[in-house]
Amino acid sequence: MSARPKARRFRWHIVVFLTPAVLVYTAIMIFPLFNTLRLALFTEVDNVRVFVGLENFRTLFGDPRWSESFWNALGNNFWFFFVHMLVQNPIGILLAAILSHPRLRFASLYRSAIFVPTILSFVIVGFAWKLILSPIWGIAPGMLDAVGLKFLFAPWLGREEYALTTLALVSVWQFVGIPMMLIYAALLSIPGEILEAGEIDGVTGSSAFWKIKLPLILPSIGIISILTFVGNFNAFDLIYSAQGALAGPDFSTDILGTFMYRTFFGFQLQLGDRHMGSAIATAMFVIILIGVCLYLFGIQTRMRRYQF
């Protein structure tokens, strides 16, 4: 007579260790998220909260006073993201490829120096670069003059056509270390046997990177891209510290984060409206959610088919 299989014991230690983290995450992330979604469905009439359903969203997208500011902020957010995708991530990949070369000396020093701006405060970075680029007391005009390029200097943070791109490049300078380190780790994880097989076939140098290494690190590049998307559409601190809540000049650097801040908390003569602010925050959440879903179910699924 065969012995009956023992019933699996419930692993209580997993619950014990996970419960504190789940409670903290729920308190600071899940509850505020659902509370924001709830506030977006109400408004206040004579200091009385009234359920209005999707009326706040109709106002946000249909009322010209709100929709013009929203679409301006959304367009600026997309441009902010595209600058990072076109500048930050390619530079990060290039730096990782250079620093992963086995014959490069002082590679760890270079990695640390490039990564240091990432740990700096947004306030410090925004204020410092505002001083550097100031046409009155900044050092940028003098530095360009020293190399004979002073004619290239302009008040980049004071012109509508340059301000947002300038702040995006400042953000690139601060965060280029993140894609660099992620790609660097991905390059180090490539099995040496694959590279040796490529050398036997005559694939060396830059051709080895394009034909062997780059296809193998595509999943990491995809992860970096979606992290860049989420981070840029949650951006607020750098714009606020450099240009203020009004995101000047003339709202040319206004993004969804600053637009939501002014609406929710109010600024100067503008009264705060937490319900319309919650509607803007909900729209931001939906945009980020759609972008992440498109990546996970559109791009990542296709990439897995070609992995071996």
Order of alpha helices (4+ residues) and beta strands (2+ residues): alpha-alpha-beta-beta-alpha-alpha-alpha-alpha-alpha-alpha-alpha-alpha-alpha-alpha-alpha-alpha-alpha-alpha
